[in-house]
């Protein structure tokens, strides 16, 4: 029987463990009944401190394994760890916070299996709950990140997707340490199809994504996939240089032709502040790109695994004992 691997990264989601296990149990029955697929669950514990791994281990049924990372590496890398540990004929990524419903998951699977020429079906968020400012900021982000690219990052498409096994294995070969999964999905190519969905209410707990976290992820996206910020800064620098030339010509003409004595203190201070601020901003931006290059050059492992806890039929001898002692 062909299998579907469901990859679920989580961080401090113990409160959702029982409900998510119930969602998976219903999904497993429907996947086998409708599509004739077995279901394997691969959960990645991204350094949880609330006993989430133990809560999921007690609640899950069927074939599953929990990959416990040595610390919190971030969701982008936790998804990558799941891709490396999944070996199903089809692979689905969904969150443990219950916002990804079983109904939408079945819709994605059905779309993929119904179209042999499609390799990936991803869900695109269409709930209209985000504010106007955030919507405009997101729109600007996607316009800039896609500018001049040979591929397009789909707006509002997250990790919620199902793909064929060869696509998952191809993505597992992309060992970027500063990861922006949306960009990697688009860069990898393959034939993809978008399906709109409205996320349901979150279960227990709060979102782990703060505004600062989203801003940091956006910066990593640009430094990993786009040269547009550097080109924008170069354009600003060119404009400032041209303004300086024109202003200098104006001063010379006023002195030579009209004999006007131009006071220099105020204009000098403005020029120093503007050019100094611009140079510092450009230096910081270049530093971000250099940091990404340094991180890649170090060639450290993308993540480290503390241990792997598996369901009894798939567990290796001594694995559960080691996880309890560790």
Secondary structure, 3 states (H helix, E strand, C coil): CCEEEEEEEECCCHHHHHHHHHHHHHHHHHHHHHHCCEEEEEEEECCCCCCHHHHHHHHCCCEEEEEEECCCCCHHHHHHHHHHHCCCCEEEECCCCCCCCHHHHHHHHHHHHHCCCCCEEEEEECCCCCCHHHHHHHHHHHHHHCCCCCCCCCCCEEEEEEEEHHHHHHHHCCCCCCCCHHHHHHHHCCCEEEEEECCCCCCCCCCCCCHHHHHHHHHHHHHHHCCHHHHHHHHHHHHHHHHHHHHHHHHHHHHHHHCCCCCCHHHHHHHHHHHHHHHHHHHHHHHHHHHHHHHHHHCCCCCCEEEEEECHHHCCCCHHHHHHHC
